[in-house]
């Protein structure tokens, strides 16, 4: 396992002084009662502050509303999962058999583990180091953002469907587990296409947004 951890450290260009901290960051709750959930909480706050600081200095000529939308995009579960996939984080996560083959949970686990990883970096170093690493890891994806990305996914989906003269989407959101970080599951259905996507999130809005983003991606893939 130590060799595997070195591969991940090389991928993110950060080498832990405390290897046990890195191992903990990669341990999902389905694997052990000693897991990365507290590191997720820390990493979530760290990423939010790092991104806000970055946007404030790089886009200080933009209004507050635009910066808020950009921040929402950059700290979303979908965006962080995309970064996690790029660094092959899924190859290193330790999960139990109950979720190992659950595709619905894998997306969420990737984003959560990415947060835990950054939380572990903070504890292993300091805020400046962890903040700089956060921005370095998401830099490639930041460069791909366009003005359309400042709109929320539900708005973008609505506009795309109207452009195609298709029916508006229907959303149905349920609370799935009050003890889980991602408590809500949303389904997005476009009846004229007979297509349904699912999203999960810490609240109804986040779950709806993820479901809408997946529907947008499906529409693009089918073009």
PERA-V162083 format. One record per pair of residues at least 24 apart in sequence whose C-alpha atoms are under 10 Angstrom apart, sorted by the first residue. I is the first residue (numbers start at 1). J is the second residue. D is the distance in whole Angstrom. If there is no record, write none. Layout:
((I | J | D) (I | J | D))
//
This chain:
((1 | 92 | 9) (4 | 91 | 9) (4 | 92 | 7) (5 | 92 | 8) (7 | 88 | 10) (7 | 92 | 9) (8 | 87 | 8) (8 | 88 | 8) (8 | 89 | 7) (8 | 91 | 9) (8 | 92 | 8) (10 | 87 | 10) (11 | 86 | 10) (11 | 87 | 6) (11 | 88 | 8) (11 | 89 | 9) (11 | 137 | 10) (12 | 87 | 7) (12 | 89 | 10) (12 | 133 | 8) (12 | 134 | 10) (12 | 136 | 9) (12 | 137 | 7) (13 | 133 | 8) (13 | 136 | 10) (13 | 137 | 9) (14 | 121 | 8) (14 | 129 | 9) (14 | 130 | 9) (14 | 133 | 8) (15 | 121 | 9) (15 | 124 | 10) (16 | 120 | 9) (16 | 121 | 7) (16 | 123 | 10) (16 | 124 | 7) (16 | 125 | 8) (17 | 121 | 10) (17 | 124 | 7) (17 | 125 | 8) (18 | 120 | 9) (18 | 121 | 10) (18 | 123 | 9) (18 | 124 | 7) (18 | 125 | 10) (19 | 120 | 10) (19 | 124 | 9) (20 | 120 | 10) (21 | 116 | 10) (21 | 117 | 9) (21 | 119 | 10) (21 | 120 | 6) (21 | 121 | 8) (21 | 123 | 8) (21 | 124 | 8) (22 | 116 | 9) (22 | 117 | 7) (22 | 118 | 10) (22 | 119 | 10) (22 | 120 | 6) (22 | 121 | 8) (22 | 124 | 9) (23 | 92 | 9) (23 | 93 | 9) (23 | 94 | 9) (23 | 117 | 9) (23 | 120 | 9) (24 | 93 | 10) (24 | 94 | 9) (24 | 116 | 9) (24 | 117 | 9) (24 | 120 | 8) (25 | 93 | 9) (25 | 94 | 9) (25 | 112 | 10) (25 | 113 | 7) (25 | 114 | 8) (25 | 115 | 9) (25 | 116 | 5) (25 | 117 | 5) (25 | 118 | 9) (25 | 119 | 8) (25 | 120 | 6) (25 | 121 | 9) (26 | 89 | 9) (26 | 90 | 9) (26 | 92 | 7) (26 | 93 | 5) (26 | 94 | 6) (26 | 95 | 9) (26 | 110 | 10) (26 | 112 | 10) (26 | 113 | 6) (26 | 114 | 9) (26 | 116 | 8) (26 | 117 | 7) (26 | 120 | 10) (27 | 92 | 9) (27 | 93 | 6) (27 | 94 | 5) (27 | 95 | 7) (27 | 96 | 9) (27 | 113 | 8) (27 | 116 | 9) (28 | 93 | 7) (28 | 94 | 6) (28 | 95 | 5) (28 | 96 | 8) (28 | 99 | 10) (28 | 109 | 8) (28 | 112 | 9) (28 | 113 | 8) (28 | 116 | 10) (29 | 94 | 9) (29 | 95 | 7) (29 | 96 | 8) (30 | 94 | 9) (30 | 95 | 6) (30 | 96 | 5) (30 | 97 | 8) (30 | 98 | 7) (30 | 99 | 7) (30 | 100 | 9) (31 | 93 | 10) (31 | 94 | 6) (31 | 95 | 5) (31 | 96 | 4) (31 | 97 | 8) (31 | 98 | 9) (31 | 99 | 9) (31 | 100 | 10) (32 | 94 | 9) (32 | 95 | 8) (32 | 96 | 8) (35 | 94 | 10) (35 | 95 | 10) (35 | 116 | 10) (36 | 112 | 9) (36 | 113 | 7) (36 | 115 | 9) (36 | 116 | 6) (36 | 117 | 9) (36 | 119 | 9) (36 | 120 | 9) (37 | 112 | 8) (37 | 113 | 9) (37 | 115 | 9) (37 | 116 | 7) (37 | 180 | 10) (37 | 181 | 9) (38 | 116 | 8) (38 | 119 | 9) (38 | 120 | 10) (39 | 112 | 9) (39 | 113 | 9) (39 | 114 | 10) (39 | 115 | 7) (39 | 116 | 4) (39 | 117 | 7) (39 | 118 | 8) (39 | 119 | 5) (39 | 120 | 6) (39 | 121 | 10) (39 | 122 | 10) (39 | 123 | 9) (40 | 111 | 9) (40 | 112 | 6) (40 | 113 | 7) (40 | 114 | 8) (40 | 115 | 5) (40 | 116 | 4) (40 | 117 | 8) (40 | 118 | 8) (40 | 119 | 7) (40 | 120 | 9) (40 | 181 | 9) (41 | 112 | 9) (41 | 115 | 8) (41 | 116 | 7) (41 | 119 | 8) (41 | 181 | 9) (42 | 115 | 8) (42 | 116 | 7) (42 | 117 | 10) (42 | 118 | 8) (42 | 119 | 5) (42 | 120 | 8) (42 | 122 | 9) (42 | 123 | 9) (43 | 112 | 9) (43 | 113 | 9) (43 | 114 | 8) (43 | 115 | 4) (43 | 116 | 5) (43 | 117 | 7) (43 | 118 | 5) (43 | 119 | 4) (43 | 120 | 8) (43 | 121 | 9) (43 | 122 | 8) (43 | 123 | 10) (43 | 130 | 9) (43 | 134 | 10) (44 | 75 | 8) (44 | 111 | 10) (44 | 112 | 8) (44 | 114 | 9) (44 | 115 | 5) (44 | 116 | 8) (44 | 118 | 8) (44 | 119 | 8) (45 | 75 | 10) (45 | 115 | 9) (45 | 118 | 10) (45 | 119 | 9) (46 | 115 | 8) (46 | 118 | 8) (46 | 119 | 7) (46 | 122 | 8) (46 | 127 | 8) (46 | 130 | 8) (46 | 131 | 7) (46 | 134 | 9) (47 | 74 | 9) (47 | 75 | 7) (47 | 80 | 10) (47 | 114 | 10) (47 | 115 | 7) (47 | 118 | 8) (47 | 119 | 9) (47 | 130 | 9) (47 | 131 | 7) (47 | 133 | 10) (47 | 134 | 7) (47 | 135 | 9) (48 | 72 | 9) (48 | 74 | 9) (48 | 75 | 6) (48 | 76 | 10) (48 | 131 | 10) (48 | 134 | 10) (49 | 75 | 10) (49 | 127 | 10) (49 | 131 | 8) (50 | 127 | 9) (50 | 128 | 9) (50 | 130 | 8) (50 | 131 | 5) (50 | 132 | 8) (50 | 133 | 9) (50 | 134 | 7) (50 | 135 | 7) (51 | 75 | 8) (51 | 131 | 8) (51 | 132 | 10) (51 | 134 | 8) (51 | 135 | 7) (51 | 138 | 9) (53 | 131 | 9) (53 | 135 | 10) (54 | 131 | 9) (54 | 132 | 9) (54 | 135 | 8) (65 | 150 | 10) (66 | 147 | 9) (66 | 150 | 7) (66 | 151 | 9) (67 | 150 | 8) (68 | 150 | 9) (69 | 149 | 8) (69 | 150 | 5) (69 | 151 | 7) (69 | 152 | 7) (70 | 142 | 10) (70 | 145 | 9) (70 | 146 | 10) (70 | 147 | 9) (70 | 149 | 7) (70 | 150 | 5) (70 | 151 | 8) (70 | 152 | 9) (71 | 150 | 9) (72 | 150 | 9) (72 | 151 | 10) (72 | 152 | 9) (72 | 206 | 10) (73 | 142 | 10) (73 | 145 | 9) (73 | 149 | 7) (73 | 150 | 7) (73 | 151 | 9) (73 | 152 | 8) (73 | 153 | 9) (74 | 138 | 8) (74 | 141 | 9) (74 | 142 | 8) (74 | 145 | 9) (74 | 149 | 10) (74 | 150 | 10) (75 | 111 | 9) (75 | 115 | 10) (75 | 138 | 10) (76 | 111 | 9) (76 | 201 | 9) (76 | 206 | 8) (76 | 209 | 9) (76 | 210 | 8) (77 | 107 | 8) (77 | 108 | 7) (77 | 109 | 9) (77 | 110 | 9) (77 | 111 | 5) (77 | 112 | 8) (77 | 114 | 10) (77 | 115 | 10) (77 | 182 | 10) (77 | 199 | 10) (77 | 200 | 9) (77 | 201 | 8) (77 | 202 | 10) (77 | 206 | 8) (77 | 207 | 9) (77 | 209 | 10) (77 | 210 | 8) (78 | 107 | 8) (78 | 108 | 8) (78 | 110 | 9) (78 | 111 | 7) (78 | 199 | 9) (78 | 200 | 10) (78 | 201 | 10) (78 | 206 | 10) (78 | 209 | 9) (78 | 210 | 7) (78 | 211 | 10) (78 | 213 | 8) (78 | 214 | 9) (79 | 111 | 8) (79 | 138 | 9) (79 | 141 | 8) (79 | 142 | 10) (79 | 210 | 10) (80 | 107 | 10) (80 | 108 | 9) (80 | 110 | 8) (80 | 111 | 5) (80 | 112 | 8) (80 | 113 | 9) (80 | 114 | 7) (80 | 115 | 8) (80 | 137 | 10) (80 | 138 | 8) (80 | 141 | 10) (81 | 106 | 9) (81 | 107 | 6) (81 | 108 | 7) (81 | 109 | 8) (81 | 110 | 5) (81 | 111 | 4) (81 | 112 | 8) (81 | 113 | 9) (81 | 114 | 8) (81 | 115 | 10) (82 | 107 | 9) (82 | 110 | 8) (82 | 111 | 8) (82 | 138 | 9) (82 | 141 | 8) (83 | 110 | 9) (83 | 111 | 8) (83 | 114 | 8) (83 | 137 | 7) (83 | 138 | 6) (83 | 139 | 9) (83 | 140 | 9) (83 | 141 | 7) (84 | 109 | 10) (84 | 110 | 6) (84 | 111 | 7) (84 | 112 | 9) (84 | 113 | 8) (84 | 114 | 6) (84 | 115 | 10) (84 | 137 | 9) (84 | 138 | 9) (85 | 110 | 8) (85 | 111 | 9) (85 | 114 | 10) (86 | 137 | 9) (86 | 138 | 10) (86 | 140 | 10) (86 | 141 | 10) (87 | 114 | 10) (87 | 137 | 9) (89 | 113 | 8) (89 | 114 | 8) (89 | 117 | 10) (90 | 114 | 10) (104 | 198 | 8) (104 | 199 | 8) (104 | 200 | 9) (105 | 182 | 10) (105 | 199 | 10) (105 | 200 | 9) (107 | 199 | 9) (107 | 200 | 9) (108 | 181 | 10) (108 | 182 | 8) (108 | 199 | 9) (108 | 200 | 7) (108 | 201 | 8) (109 | 182 | 10) (112 | 181 | 9) (112 | 182 | 9) (152 | 209 | 7) (152 | 210 | 10) (152 | 212 | 9) (152 | 213 | 9) (153 | 206 | 10) (153 | 208 | 9) (153 | 209 | 5) (153 | 210 | 8) (153 | 211 | 9) (153 | 212 | 6) (153 | 213 | 5) (153 | 214 | 9) (153 | 215 | 9) (153 | 216 | 8) (154 | 188 | 10) (154 | 205 | 10) (154 | 208 | 8) (154 | 209 | 6) (154 | 210 | 9) (154 | 211 | 9) (154 | 212 | 5) (154 | 213 | 7) (154 | 215 | 10) (154 | 216 | 9) (155 | 209 | 9) (155 | 212 | 9) (155 | 213 | 10) (156 | 212 | 8) (156 | 213 | 8) (156 | 216 | 8) (157 | 209 | 10) (157 | 212 | 6) (157 | 213 | 7) (157 | 214 | 10) (157 | 215 | 7) (157 | 216 | 6) (157 | 217 | 10) (157 | 219 | 9) (158 | 212 | 9) (158 | 216 | 9) (160 | 216 | 8) (160 | 219 | 9) (160 | 220 | 10) (161 | 190 | 9) (161 | 216 | 9) (161 | 219 | 9) (166 | 190 | 8) (166 | 191 | 9) (166 | 192 | 7) (166 | 193 | 8) (167 | 191 | 7) (167 | 192 | 6) (167 | 193 | 9) (168 | 192 | 9) (169 | 195 | 10) (169 | 196 | 9) (169 | 212 | 9) (169 | 215 | 9) (170 | 196 | 9) (170 | 212 | 10) (171 | 196 | 10) (171 | 197 | 10) (171 | 198 | 10) (171 | 207 | 10) (171 | 208 | 7) (171 | 211 | 9) (171 | 212 | 9) (172 | 198 | 10) (172 | 204 | 10) (172 | 207 | 10) (172 | 208 | 8) (173 | 198 | 10) (173 | 199 | 9) (173 | 200 | 9) (173 | 203 | 10) (173 | 204 | 7) (173 | 205 | 9) (173 | 207 | 8) (173 | 208 | 7) (173 | 211 | 10) (174 | 200 | 10) (174 | 203 | 10) (174 | 204 | 8) (174 | 207 | 9) (175 | 200 | 10) (175 | 201 | 10) (175 | 202 | 10) (175 | 203 | 9) (175 | 204 | 8) (176 | 200 | 9) (178 | 202 | 10) (182 | 206 | 9) (182 | 207 | 8) (183 | 207 | 9) (184 | 208 | 9) (185 | 210 | 9) (185 | 211 | 9) (186 | 210 | 8) (186 | 211 | 6) (186 | 212 | 9) (187 | 211 | 6) (187 | 212 | 9) (187 | 215 | 10) (188 | 212 | 6) (188 | 213 | 10) (188 | 214 | 9) (188 | 215 | 7) (189 | 215 | 8) (190 | 215 | 9) (193 | 219 | 10) (195 | 219 | 9))
//
